[in-house]
Amino acid sequence: MSMYVITHKSFNYQSLPSGYVPLLVGAESKPNPDNFLQDNNGQNISQKNYSFCELTGLYWMWKNTSDENLGLSHYRRYFSKYSTFNQLFLNALVSGKGTPVTTDRLNELLKKYDWIVAKPQLIGMGTIWDQFVYSHHAKDMEITREVIAELTPECIPAFDSVMNQRKESFFNMFYTSKKELDRYASWLFSILFEVEKRVDISQYDSYQQRLFGFLAERLFNVWLHYRNPKLGYLAEYNNDVIGRAWALCSIRHAALGWLKPSNR
């Protein structure tokens, strides 16, 4: 039972709950002074980290772990124990900090749900498709749709439906059973590896080269829509910014209907 904490650098991990396991991604080219687990052991795609982001960690989890239940979070972004953002805001207002949910609590939730995912948040503008086109390159999502239509055409209705929604579970974060993860990862990487053959990111800047991480964020929602599992939602938070001032600002924005997702 592990919550893998994706990181590309050293960070303060000592206060994390039991069962939280740092995983260094892109480890092929990075120092590892803390002796974290590395994504370049066993079956891996560590060398793709510049464009696959946390997905090199996800791939490593899929191919090299035997946890009954497992999840993915980030070195600065965690699930709270709260199912709503209002609860998270109020707790942060009082305590001035965030606390990651325990793996014991996550395992309890999996007795009721198939997946624990981030509480969906409103897209900053328009639909999920609109937001991707505004922030990235439309042709890359168009190619992704073409690949899905070829490999898993039964998923196209779910893809189109999700792309027209205004809310999304962000950050590729989850907690689930290994059985559920295996199904998802097999589907996801078959699509992304084919898209990789058809797109040219060589002229993109370093941000846009993170394409496959961005695509997966949307495709995770497509998979959940298609499979229709029992979903449990938890509010996530960025450990770098959470605090009383953040909570006050977030409460004000929520009251005014301005709540938008944080930057990746």
PyMOL commands that set and color helices and strands:
alter all, ss='L'
color gray80, all
select helices_A, chain A and resi 27-29+46-52+55-64+85-95+103-109+128-135+138-151+153-163+178-198+208-227+244-256
alter helices_A, ss='H'
color red, helices_A
select strands_A, chain A and resi 2-7+20-24+37-38+69-74+77-79+115-118+121-122+167-168+174-177+231-234+236-238
alter strands_A, ss='S'
color yellow, strands_A
deselect
rebuild
show_as cartoon
